[in-house]
Amino acid sequence: MASGLLAGLIDRAHVRIPELQTRERFLRRMHSRCFGTLAGWLMLVCLLSASRAQGAAFSDAFGERETVVTAAGELTGTNATATRESGEPRHAHRAGGHSVWIQWVAPADGLAEWSSAGSTFDLVLAIYEVRREGTGFESLRTVVERDDDDSAVPSLPFPVKAGQTFAIAVDGYGGAVGEIKLTWQLFATGTPIPVLTSLPVDQSLAEGQSITLSVALSFTDDIEYRWFHDGDPVDNGEDASLTIPRFRRQDVGRYRVRIKFEDVVFDSDTVELQINSEGQNTALARNKLLDAIESPLRPEPDDDERDFSAARNRLALASVSRAALMNLPIGVVRGLNGTQIFSTRFGTRDPDEPKHCGVEGGASYWFGYQCIESGTLRFDTLGSEFPTVLAVYTFDPPLTAYAQLSTLGCSITDPATGTAAAVEITAQPGRTYLAVLDGVGGARGQAHLNYRLQRPVDPARVAPSILDGPAAITVVEGQPFLLQAVVMGSEPLAFQWLKAGQPLVDAISNTWAVAAARLEDAGEYSLRVSNDLGQVTSQPALVTVLQPPRIVSLPVPPPAAAGSTILLQAQVTGSPPFAFQWTRDGTDIPTATNDAWNLLQAAPADSGKYRLRVSNAAGTAISEDIEVLVIAPPTVFSHPASQVVGAGGQAEFVVQGETGTSGALQWFREETPLPGETDWRLVLLRCTPAESGRYQARLTNLAGTAWTSSASLLVRTQSWIAPHADGQTLQVGFLSDPGSPCAIEQAPALEGPWILFQTRTTPGSAWVETEIPLEPGGPQFVRCRILPANASSASAVGGTPTHTPQPIP
């Protein structure tokens, strides 16, 4: 039962829950949160029994208002005899006069919705929080304001806290009276949700002006924001504040922020932004007649009309807040010439409103204009993006009904030529005129309402003229520049600087100064000077902004082989024309005067540090050093030598050559690379027979490859003796200590006396080879020994030279 009631409240309160996976999941969560305690069940009983507020009634006096405490209910009554009290706020910023009051105390945390649907007259609804400080109107803080005829602002839920007290005012728009039907309902969340404490207000801006829209909440932890413009999400609009740095025509329209806390989502009230070319922030075109003429714009003009423009702009938009502008009047423009730009996308038409020019409309907007002098007043809709109907009215105050309006003129956009609607009237000072703009057949879009007052000609007064200037200027980026002109004409004079024919914001004197020139400041500037007798525009003056050169990129080329082509290519920004000069090691290269430099058939002599110097009329830029390396092919100066070593001995191969930077050397044995052997010297320790073979080195770099010649290594394991091929000599080989003298001896028998044959010394070698002549009948045995010690090894042969050698230990 509880879940069913909660589901009904969700449907009636228009609560948005887009992030939940299912509606049932949300209901279960809220059921648990709201009704899981005794207090929750008591609240449920309250909800079930509170379909109507019994015994309560509307009160005319704020101080005598009655209180209701139910979570949902309905009140009926009338405001026919109600009055407006002294000091009473203007509810929803609308003209009223017959207000009634009721007070409500929220029984739980959640979202509340109050609706006047079913009432019989045009009314406004205002909901205020009653703060503890004060007992009168000063204790009220605006929470929600509604005009029930504004289709763009539906009745949206607003956050409340348990025990929070609200004063609800119902008033008739423009003094209307009738039967009131007021209903309310509370969607309880069971936990506190953030409450809006301040909102932005409707306002106009000068085009190009900056504005920040901000909302404030009672707490800000775990809050998500999303700003919308005319219903569409705003880029980067995900904070409590939305800043538009340069307000443009496409920014005109209505803004609101969506606030998400946990599973609850609700929207703020909307704020409407328009453009007024004179920068009058409270001058607004309004969807309803009475909103456009309530009171004149403040501040008033200064005595000196030449200071009038400055006086109008003293309200700083950046500091405008809802509190400051709550009672500030909306709308009558006090000016001479200007344009109001606004959107009629969400406009409506009052059922009692006359058909302007006899044309069926549908989205009328009213604009009040109060003359400061007599003259010819012209309105037109040039610039509007849809076919328009334009009518101009006046009235004798106070204005309370359409029947009081006197038609002064009307016009319709020419469908054949597209000519804008225009109305011209004779205006009197101090009188208020109403221009209403509507769309033909209910057309809507961005509307431009232009107004111009031309005062009577005084024979003593002269039209403006430009005697001198402005002159063309060339300026370097970041430097200041000044445009000025000498003008003549009767005061007051209005000045407006134009760039490419478009007005510049705040450029309203005979000089235009820029503190630091930017590239976007370049263009054609002209000065438009006007008074009531006419206007004149100067010849365009060209402002040229020079940007000093900047080297954006200059890639460093990798080392290159001799004979290849090396390209140095720079990317440069700045104002052309440029002068380029390449240097190598600080010296200019005469032929290198472009942004790219090609080194054709590069040689090692081209290696060095290169720089690019770029100049233009605004300055010079010099690049960092670019290291260029040209590599020659590797060269071998000396090759390794062949060697014979005994087992356990040491062999060493040496090569001399040149590989250059990033070159490499690799040793090979029998065409197989030796892992880790990349030095110029190859040393083999404790050689084994398996290491015998051909050795050579390979030299490589980016430019090529060079090989050394092969060097052989023979590793032998024992002494030996063998007959020579001639049969007359013996060949003897044996191991010895390097550098030690060896004795070779002969004897006829192993036990006989040994006769010294020769002594051999071989420095640096452990292997000795020699030949011994054989004579018939001579010694038949040979031995070798290291002197003076015993022989380290020996071999012997018995018999004649044809005898088979037999090793002797």
C-alpha positions in Angstrom: 0.0 0.0 0.0 2.8 2.4 0.9 4.6 1.7 -2.4 1.4 2.4 -4.3 0.9 5.7 -2.6 4.5 6.7 -3.2 4.1 5.7 -6.9 1.1 8.0 -7.1 3.1 10.9 -5.6 5.9 10.4 -8.1 3.5 10.5 -11.0 1.8 13.7 -9.7 4.9 15.5 -8.7 6.8 15.1 -12.0 9.9 14.0 -10.2 12.6 13.1 -12.7 14.6 9.9 -11.9 16.6 9.2 -15.1 19.5 7.5 -13.5 17.6 4.6 -11.8 17.6 1.3 -13.7 13.9 0.7 -13.0 11.0 2.5 -11.5 10.3 -0.4 -9.2 13.9 -0.3 -7.8 13.3 3.4 -6.9 10.0 2.7 -5.2 11.5 -0.1 -3.1 14.4 2.2 -2.1 12.1 5.1 -1.1 9.7 2.7 0.7 12.6 1.4 2.8 13.9 4.9 3.4 10.5 6.6 4.2 8.5 3.9 5.9 11.1 1.7 7.6 10.7 3.4 10.9 7.8 4.3 13.3 8.1 7.9 12.3 7.9 6.9 8.7 4.7 4.9 9.3 3.2 7.9 11.1 4.1 10.0 8.0 2.4 7.4 5.8 -0.8 7.7 8.0 -0.5 11.5 7.5 -0.2 11.1 3.8 -3.2 8.8 3.6 -5.4 11.1 5.6 -4.4 14.4 4.1 -6.1 14.5 0.8 -7.8 17.8 1.8 -6.8 20.5 4.3 -9.9 20.7 6.6 -10.7 24.0 8.3 -8.0 26.1 6.6 -8.8 29.2 4.5 -7.0 31.9 2.6 -6.3 35.1 4.5 -6.2 38.6 3.0 -3.7 39.8 5.6 -0.2 38.4 5.7 -0.1 38.5 9.5 -3.4 36.6 9.9 -2.5 33.7 7.5 -3.6 30.2 8.6 -1.3 27.2 8.7 -1.6 23.7 7.1 0.8 20.9 7.9 -0.4 18.0 5.7 1.8 16.4 3.1 -0.9 16.8 0.5 -4.1 18.7 0.2 -6.4 21.1 -1.6 -7.7 24.6 -0.8 -10.4 26.6 -2.6 -11.4 30.2 -2.2 -11.5 33.6 -3.9 -9.5 36.8 -4.0 -12.4 39.0 -5.1 -12.3 41.2 -2.0 -8.6 40.8 -1.2 -6.3 43.8 -1.1 -2.6 44.5 -1.3 -0.8 45.5 1.9 1.8 48.3 2.3 5.3 46.8 1.8 4.0 43.6 0.3 6.4 42.2 -2.4 5.5 42.1 -6.0 4.7 38.4 -6.3 6.6 36.8 -9.2 7.7 40.3 -10.2 4.2 40.8 -11.7 1.6 43.5 -11.3 -1.1 42.3 -8.9 -3.4 44.0 -6.3 -5.6 41.2 -4.8 -3.4 38.8 -2.9 -4.3 36.1 -0.4 -2.1 34.1 1.9 -1.8 30.6 3.4 1.1 29.1 5.4 2.5 25.5 5.1 4.9 23.6 7.4 6.7 20.8 5.6 6.2 17.5 7.5 9.2 15.8 6.0 12.3 16.2 3.9 11.6 15.9 0.2 10.3 17.6 -2.9 7.1 19.7 -2.7 4.8 20.9 -5.5 2.1 23.6 -5.4 -0.2 24.1 -8.3 -3.0 26.6 -9.1 -4.4 24.5 -11.9 -8.2 24.8 -12.0 -8.3 28.4 -10.9 -10.6 30.6 -13.0 -8.4 33.7 -13.6 -4.9 34.8 -14.6 -3.0 34.5 -11.4 0.6 34.4 -10.1 1.8 32.1 -7.3 4.8 33.0 -5.1 6.2 30.7 -2.4 8.4 32.2 0.3 10.4 30.6 3.1 9.6 32.3 6.4 12.8 32.9 8.2 12.9 33.2 12.0 14.4 36.7 12.0 11.5 39.1 11.6 7.7 38.7 11.6 6.7 40.8 8.6 7.5 40.8 4.9 11.2 41.2 5.7 11.2 37.6 7.0 10.4 36.2 3.5 12.9 34.7 1.1 11.7 33.8 -2.4 11.7 30.0 -3.1 9.4 29.6 -6.2 7.6 32.1 -8.4 5.1 31.1 -11.1 3.0 32.9 -13.6 0.3 30.3 -14.5 0.1 31.6 -18.1 3.8 31.0 -18.8 4.0 27.6 -20.6 7.8 27.7 -20.6 7.9 27.6 -16.8 5.8 24.5 -15.7 5.2 23.9 -12.0 8.3 22.1 -10.9 9.0 20.4 -7.5 11.2 22.3 -5.1 13.3 20.9 -2.1 12.0 21.3 1.4 13.3 20.3 4.9 11.2 18.9 7.6 9.8 21.7 9.8 10.5 24.4 7.2 7.8 27.0 7.1 6.5 28.6 3.8 4.2 31.5 3.1 2.2 31.0 -0.1 0.8 34.1 -1.9 -1.8 33.9 -4.6 -2.4 37.2 -6.6 -4.3 38.2 -9.7 -2.1 39.2 -12.7 -2.8 42.9 -13.3 -5.5 43.0 -10.6 -7.4 40.0 -11.9 -9.9 38.2 -9.5 -11.7 34.9 -9.5 -12.0 31.5 -7.9 -8.8 29.9 -6.6 -8.0 26.2 -6.5 -4.7 25.4 -4.9 -3.3 21.9 -4.5 0.0 20.6 -3.0 1.8 17.4 -2.5 5.0 16.3 -0.8 7.3 13.6 -2.3 9.2 12.6 0.9 12.8 11.3 0.6 13.4 10.5 4.2 16.8 12.3 4.2 17.6 16.0 3.7 18.1 17.2 0.1 19.7 20.5 -0.9 17.5 23.6 -0.9 18.0 26.5 -3.4 18.9 29.6 -1.5 19.6 32.0 -4.4 18.9 32.2 -8.2 19.9 34.6 -11.0 17.4 37.1 -12.5 16.1 38.0 -15.9 18.3 40.7 -17.5 19.6 42.2 -20.7 23.3 42.6 -21.7 25.3 44.5 -24.3 26.5 42.1 -27.0 30.0 40.9 -26.1 29.5 41.4 -22.4 30.4 38.8 -19.8 27.9 37.3 -17.5 27.8 34.6 -14.8 24.7 32.8 -13.8 24.9 31.1 -10.3 22.7 29.2 -8.0 23.4 28.6 -4.3 22.3 25.6 -2.3 21.9 24.9 1.4 24.7 22.4 1.1 26.9 21.4 -1.9 28.4 18.0 -1.1 27.8 15.3 -3.7 25.8 17.6 -6.0 25.7 17.3 -9.8 24.8 20.2 -12.0 23.7 20.5 -15.6 22.8 23.9 -17.2 20.3 24.1 -20.1 19.7 26.8 -22.7 16.2 26.7 -24.2 16.1 23.0 -23.2 19.4 22.0 -24.7 22.5 21.1 -22.5 25.2 23.7 -22.4 28.7 22.7 -23.1 30.9 22.9 -19.9 27.8 23.7 -17.9 28.4 21.3 -15.1 29.0 23.6 -12.1 26.9 25.7 -9.8 27.9 28.8 -12.0 27.7 29.2 -15.7 29.9 31.8 -17.3 29.4 33.2 -20.8 32.5 35.2 -21.4 31.2 37.0 -24.5 27.5 37.1 -24.7 26.3 36.7 -28.3 23.0 36.7 -30.2 22.8 33.0 -30.3 23.0 33.0 -26.4 19.7 34.8 -26.1 17.0 32.7 -24.4 16.0 31.0 -21.2 18.4 29.2 -18.9 17.9 26.8 -16.0 20.0 24.3 -14.0 19.2 20.7 -13.2 20.4 19.6 -9.8 20.9 15.9 -8.9 21.5 14.6 -5.4 21.6 10.9 -4.9 18.5 9.6 -6.7 16.6 12.9 -6.7 16.6 15.3 -9.6 14.9 18.7 -9.8 15.2 21.9 -11.9 15.7 25.5 -10.9 13.4 28.3 -12.1 14.3 29.7 -15.5 16.1 33.0 -16.1 15.7 34.9 -19.4 18.6 36.7 -21.0 18.3 39.3 -23.8 20.5 41.8 -25.6 20.0 45.5 -25.4 22.5 47.4 -27.6 22.6 50.3 -25.1 23.6 47.9 -22.2 20.4 48.6 -20.2 20.2 45.5 -18.1 16.7 45.9 -16.8 15.2 46.7 -20.3 13.4 43.6 -21.3 10.8 42.6 -23.9 8.0 40.8 -22.1 5.5 38.2 -23.0 2.8 40.0 -21.1 1.6 43.6 -21.6 1.7 44.9 -18.1 5.2 43.6 -17.4 6.5 45.9 -20.1 5.2 49.2 -18.7 5.2 49.0 -14.9 7.7 51.7 -14.2 10.5 53.6 -15.9 14.1 52.4 -16.0 16.6 53.7 -13.4 19.0 55.4 -13.3 17.6 58.7 -14.7 19.7 60.6 -17.3 22.2 63.1 -16.1 21.7 66.8 -16.6 24.4 66.6 -19.2 23.0 64.4 -21.9 26.5 63.5 -23.1 26.9 61.6 -19.9 23.6 59.8 -20.3 25.2 56.7 -21.8 27.6 56.3 -19.0 24.9 56.8 -16.4 22.9 54.0 -18.0 25.7 51.5 -17.7 26.5 52.0 -14.0 24.7 48.8 -13.0 27.4 46.1 -13.1 25.9 42.9 -14.3 28.5 40.8 -12.6 27.2 41.9 -9.2 23.5 41.7 -9.9 21.7 39.3 -7.6 18.1 38.2 -7.0 18.1 40.0 -3.7 19.4 43.3 -5.1 16.9 43.3 -8.0 13.9 41.7 -6.4 12.0 45.1 -6.3 13.8 46.8 -9.3 11.2 47.7 -11.9 11.3 45.9 -15.2 11.4 47.6 -18.4 10.7 51.0 -19.9 13.6 52.0 -22.1 14.9 55.5 -21.7 17.2 56.0 -24.7 17.4 57.5 -28.2 18.5 54.6 -30.4 19.1 50.9 -29.9 18.1 47.3 -30.5 16.4 44.8 -28.3 17.2 41.1 -29.2 15.2 38.3 -27.6 13.7 34.9 -28.3 9.9 34.3 -28.7 10.4 30.5 -28.8 8.3 30.0 -25.6 6.0 33.0 -26.1 2.2 32.8 -25.7 -0.7 35.1 -26.6 -3.3 36.3 -24.1 -6.8 35.1 -25.1 -8.1 38.7 -24.6 -5.2 40.2 -26.6 -6.2 42.0 -29.8 -5.1 40.7 -33.2 -2.4 43.1 -34.1 -2.9 44.4 -37.7 -5.7 41.9 -37.9 -3.2 39.0 -38.2 -3.4 35.8 -36.3 -0.3 35.6 -34.1 0.6 33.3 -31.2 3.8 34.5 -29.5 3.6 38.2 -28.8 6.3 40.2 -26.9 5.7 43.7 -25.6 8.4 46.4 -25.3 7.9 49.7 -23.5 9.6 52.9 -24.7 9.4 56.2 -22.8 10.6 59.3 -24.8 13.0 61.8 -23.3 12.3 64.3 -26.0 9.7 64.9 -28.7 10.5 63.7 -32.2 9.9 61.0 -34.8 10.0 57.5 -33.2 10.6 54.6 -35.5 10.3 50.9 -34.7 11.2 48.1 -37.1 12.0 44.4 -37.0 15.0 44.3 -39.3 17.2 41.3 -38.4 14.4 39.1 -37.0 14.6 35.5 -38.3 10.9 35.0 -38.9 8.1 37.0 -40.6 6.8 39.5 -38.0 3.8 41.6 -37.1 4.6 45.0 -35.5 2.1 47.3 -33.8 2.7 50.4 -31.7 0.3 51.6 -29.1 0.0 54.3 -26.4 -2.3 54.7 -23.5 -3.4 57.1 -20.7 -2.2 55.6 -17.4 -2.9 53.7 -15.3 -3.1 50.8 -17.8 -5.3 47.9 -16.6 -6.9 46.5 -19.8 -6.3 46.0 -23.5 -9.3 48.3 -24.2 -7.2 51.3 -23.0 -4.7 50.9 -25.8 -4.7 53.4 -28.7 -3.3 52.1 -32.0 -0.7 54.4 -33.5 0.4 52.1 -36.4 1.0 48.6 -37.5 3.1 46.8 -40.1 3.7 43.2 -41.4 6.8 41.7 -43.0 6.4 41.8 -46.8 6.2 38.1 -47.8 7.3 38.9 -51.4 10.4 41.0 -50.6 11.1 40.0 -47.0 11.1 43.7 -46.0 10.9 44.1 -42.3 7.9 45.5 -40.6 8.3 49.1 -39.6 6.2 51.8 -37.8 7.0 55.5 -37.5 5.1 57.8 -35.1 5.3 61.3 -33.7 6.4 60.9 -30.1 6.0 63.2 -27.1 8.4 63.4 -24.1 7.4 61.6 -21.0 4.8 59.4 -22.8 5.1 55.7 -22.8 4.7 53.8 -26.1 4.3 50.0 -26.4 5.7 48.1 -29.4 4.4 44.6 -29.7 6.1 42.1 -31.9 4.4 38.8 -32.9 5.0 36.1 -35.5 2.9 35.8 -38.6 0.8 32.6 -38.1 2.4 31.9 -34.8 6.0 32.0 -36.1 8.7 32.0 -33.4 12.4 32.6 -33.2 15.0 35.3 -32.5 13.5 38.7 -32.7 15.1 42.1 -33.3 13.2 45.2 -32.3 15.0 48.3 -33.4 14.1 51.8 -32.1 15.2 55.2 -33.1 14.1 58.7 -32.0 14.9 61.6 -34.4 14.3 64.9 -32.7 13.2 68.1 -34.5 15.8 70.1 -36.4 17.2 73.2 -34.8 18.6 75.7 -37.4 21.5 76.4 -35.0 22.4 72.8 -34.8 24.6 71.0 -37.4 24.9 67.4 -38.4 28.0 65.5 -37.4 31.1 65.4 -39.7 34.5 63.8 -39.5 37.3 66.2 -40.1 40.3 63.9 -39.7 41.0 60.2 -39.3 41.2 57.6 -38.3 44.5 56.6 -40.0 45.8 53.1 -40.9 48.1 51.6 -38.3 50.6 48.8 -38.3 51.4 47.4 -34.8 53.3 44.5 -33.4 51.3 41.9 -31.5 51.3 42.8 -27.8 51.9 46.5 -28.4 49.3 49.2 -27.7 47.6 51.1 -30.5 45.1 54.0 -30.6 42.5 55.0 -33.2 41.2 58.5 -33.1 39.3 61.0 -35.1 38.6 64.7 -35.1 34.8 65.3 -35.4 32.5 68.3 -35.6 28.7 68.5 -34.9 26.2 69.7 -32.4 26.1 68.0 -29.0 25.1 65.6 -27.8 27.2 63.4 -30.1 27.0 59.6 -30.0 30.1 57.7 -31.1 30.4 54.0 -32.1 33.5 52.3 -33.4 32.9 49.5 -35.9 35.1 46.7 -36.9 34.2 45.1 -40.3 30.9 47.0 -40.0 30.0 45.5 -36.6 29.8 47.6 -33.4 32.5 47.2 -30.8 31.4 46.8 -27.2 32.1 49.9 -25.1 33.8 51.7 -28.0 31.6 54.8 -27.7 34.0 57.8 -27.7 36.0 59.5 -30.5 39.0 57.3 -29.6 39.5 53.6 -29.4 42.5 52.3 -27.5 43.8 48.8 -27.3 46.4 48.1 -24.5 47.9 45.0 -26.2 47.2 44.2 -29.8 46.0 40.6 -30.6 45.9 39.0 -34.0 42.1 39.1 -34.0 42.3 42.9 -33.6 43.5 43.2 -37.2 40.9 44.5 -39.6 39.1 47.6 -40.9 37.9 50.0 -38.3 35.6 53.0 -38.8 33.9 55.5 -36.5 30.2 56.3 -36.7 29.2 59.6 -35.3 25.5 60.6 -34.9 23.2 63.2 -33.3 19.6 64.0 -33.8 20.3 65.5 -37.2 22.0 62.5 -38.7 25.0 60.3 -38.7 28.3 59.9 -40.6 30.7 57.0 -40.8 34.4 57.5 -41.5 36.4 55.7 -44.2 37.7 52.4 -43.0 41.2 52.5 -41.4 43.2 49.3 -41.8 44.8 48.0 -38.6 47.5 45.5 -39.4 48.8 43.4 -36.4 52.2 41.8 -37.1 53.1 38.7 -35.3 56.8 38.1 -34.6 58.1 34.9 -36.2 58.1 31.8 -34.1 59.7 28.5 -35.0 57.0 25.9 -34.1 59.0 22.8 -35.0 62.4 21.9 -36.4 63.0 18.1 -36.4 66.5 16.9 -35.6 67.7 14.6 -38.5 69.2 11.2 -37.4 72.9 10.5 -38.3 73.2 9.9 -42.0 75.6 8.0 -44.3 78.0 9.9 -46.4 76.5 10.6 -49.9 72.9 10.7 -48.7 70.6 13.8 -48.6 69.8 15.5 -45.3 66.7 17.7 -45.2 66.4 20.4 -42.5 62.7 21.7 -42.6 61.3 24.3 -40.2 57.6 25.1 -39.5 57.3 28.8 -38.8 54.3 31.0 -37.7 54.1 34.8 -37.8 53.4 37.5 -40.2 54.9 37.0 -43.7 57.1 37.8 -45.5 59.9 36.0 -43.7 63.7 36.1 -44.2 65.5 32.8 -43.6 69.1 32.2 -42.9 70.7 28.8 -42.0 74.1 28.8 -40.2 76.6 26.0 -39.5 78.8 26.3 -36.4 77.9 30.0 -36.2 78.7 30.8 -39.8 76.0 31.8 -42.4 75.5 29.4 -45.3 75.2 31.7 -48.3 72.9 29.5 -50.3 70.7 28.4 -47.3 68.0 31.2 -47.3 64.7 29.2 -47.3 62.7 27.6 -44.6 64.1 24.2 -45.8 67.8 23.3 -46.4 68.9 20.2 -48.4 72.4 18.8 -47.9 72.9 16.9 -51.2 75.6 14.2 -51.3 76.4 15.0 -47.6 80.0 14.4 -46.5 81.5 14.0 -43.1 82.7 17.6 -43.4 79.0 18.7 -43.4 78.6 17.5 -39.8 78.1 20.3 -37.3 75.6 22.4 -35.3 73.0 24.1 -37.5 70.6 26.9 -36.6 67.8 28.8 -38.4 67.4 32.5 -38.1 63.9 33.8 -39.1 63.1 37.5 -39.4 60.1 39.6 -40.4 59.0 43.2 -39.8 58.0 42.3 -36.2 61.2 40.7 -35.0 63.6 37.7 -35.2 63.5 34.2 -33.9 66.5 31.8 -33.7 66.2 28.1 -33.3 68.1 25.9 -30.9 71.2 24.0 -32.2 70.4 21.2 -34.6 73.1 18.5 -34.5 73.9 17.1 -37.9 76.1 14.0 -38.2 77.4 12.6 -41.5 79.2 9.3 -41.2 81.8 7.8 -43.6 81.9 4.0 -44.2 84.2 2.0 -41.8 87.9 1.6 -42.6 90.4 -1.1 -41.7 94.0 0.1 -41.1 95.7 -3.2 -40.0 94.5 -6.8 -40.0 94.9 -9.6 -37.4 97.9 -12.0 -37.7 97.7 -15.8 -37.7 99.0 -17.7 -34.6 99.9 -21.2 -33.4 99.6 -21.8 -29.6 99.7 -24.8 -27.4 96.8 -26.1 -25.5 96.3 -23.9 -22.4 98.2 -21.0 -24.0 96.9 -17.5 -24.9 96.1 -16.1 -28.3 95.5 -12.5 -29.3 94.2 -10.9 -32.4 94.3 -7.1 -33.0 92.7 -4.9 -35.6 93.0 -1.2 -36.2 90.4 0.8 -38.0 87.7 3.5 -37.9 83.9 3.0 -37.5 82.8 6.6 -36.6 80.0 7.5 -34.3 77.3 4.8 -33.8 79.6 2.2 -35.5 80.2 -1.3 -34.2 82.8 -4.1 -34.4 82.1 -7.8 -34.2 84.6 -10.8 -34.2 83.8 -14.0 -36.0 85.3 -17.5 -36.0 84.6 -19.6 -39.0 82.0 -17.0 -40.1 80.1 -17.4 -36.8 79.8 -14.3 -34.5 81.5 -14.6 -31.1 79.0 -13.3 -28.5 80.2 -10.2 -26.7 83.4 -9.9 -28.6 83.1 -6.3 -29.9 86.4 -4.8 -28.9 89.3 -4.0 -31.2 91.4 -6.6 -29.5 90.3 -10.3 -29.2 92.1 -12.2 -26.4 91.6 -16.0 -26.0 92.8 -17.3 -22.7 93.7 -21.0 -22.0 93.2 -22.0 -25.6 91.8 -25.4 -26.5 92.1 -27.3 -29.8 88.4 -26.6 -30.4 89.3 -22.9 -30.8 91.5 -23.6 -33.7 90.2 -22.0 -37.0 89.9 -18.8 -39.0 89.2 -15.5 -37.2 88.2 -12.1 -38.7 86.4 -8.9 -37.6 83.5 -7.0 -39.2 83.3 -3.2 -38.9 79.9 -1.6 -39.5 78.1 1.8 -39.3 75.3 3.6 -41.0 77.4 4.1 -44.1 78.4 0.5 -44.7 80.5 -2.6 -43.7 84.2 -3.5 -43.8 85.8 -6.9 -43.1 89.4 -7.7 -42.0 91.3 -10.5 -43.6 91.2 -14.0 -42.0 93.8 -15.0 -39.4 94.2 -18.6 -38.5 94.7 -20.1 -35.0 96.3 -23.5 -34.5 96.1 -25.0 -31.0 98.5 -28.1 -30.6 98.4 -30.5 -27.7 101.8 -32.5 -27.5 105.4 -32.8 -28.8 106.0 -34.7 -32.1 108.7 -35.9 -34.5 108.3 -37.0 -38.1 110.5 -37.7 -41.1 110.7 -35.0 -43.7 109.6 -35.6 -47.2 113.3 -35.7 -48.4 114.1 -38.6 -46.1 117.2 -36.9 -44.9 115.8 -34.9 -42.0 113.5 -35.2 -39.0 110.9 -32.6 -38.2 110.6 -31.9 -34.4 107.9 -29.9 -32.6 107.4 -29.5 -28.9 106.0 -27.1 -26.2 108.2 -24.8 -24.4 107.8 -21.9 -22.0 107.6 -18.6 -24.0 111.1 -17.0 -24.2 112.9 -20.0 -22.6 116.0 -21.5 -24.3 115.6 -25.1 -25.4 118.4 -27.7 -26.0 117.9 -30.2 -28.8 120.2 -33.3 -28.2 121.0 -36.5 -30.2 122.1 -40.0 -29.0 122.7 -43.4 -30.7 120.7 -45.1 -28.0 118.4 -43.9 -25.2 121.0 -44.9 -22.6 123.9 -43.6 -24.5 125.6 -40.2 -24.2 123.5 -37.2 -25.5 125.2 -34.8 -27.9 123.9 -31.2 -28.1 122.6 -30.6 -31.6 121.4 -27.0 -31.3 119.9 -24.4 -28.9 116.7 -22.6 -29.8 114.9 -19.7 -28.3 111.5 -18.5 -29.6 110.4 -15.3 -27.8 106.7 -15.0 -27.2 105.9 -18.5 -28.4 105.2 -21.7 -26.5 105.8 -23.9 -29.6 109.1 -24.8 -31.1 109.6 -26.4 -34.5 113.0 -27.4 -36.0 114.6 -29.9 -38.5 117.4 -32.3 -37.6 119.6 -33.8 -40.4 120.0 -37.6 -40.3 123.3 -39.3 -41.1 123.9 -43.1 -41.6 125.3 -44.6 -38.5 124.7 -41.3 -36.6 122.5 -40.6 -33.6 119.1 -42.1 -33.9 117.4 -40.5 -30.9 116.4 -36.9 -30.2 115.3 -35.2 -27.1 114.4 -31.6 -26.2 114.7 -30.0 -22.8 114.5 -26.5 -21.3 117.8 -25.2 -20.1 119.0 -25.4 -17.6 116.2 -27.6 -16.2 115.1 -30.9 -17.4 113.3 -31.3 -20.6 109.7 -30.3 -20.5 108.8 -32.6 -23.3 110.7 -35.0 -25.7 110.2 -37.2 -28.6 112.6 -39.9 -30.2 112.9 -41.8 -33.4 114.9 -45.0 -33.7 116.7 -46.4 -36.7 117.0 -44.8 -40.1 115.0 -41.8 -41.4 112.5 -44.2 -42.9 111.8 -45.6 -39.4 108.3 -44.9 -38.1 108.4 -42.2 -35.4 107.7 -43.5 -31.9 107.0 -41.0 -29.2 109.0 -41.5 -26.0 107.6 -40.2 -22.7 
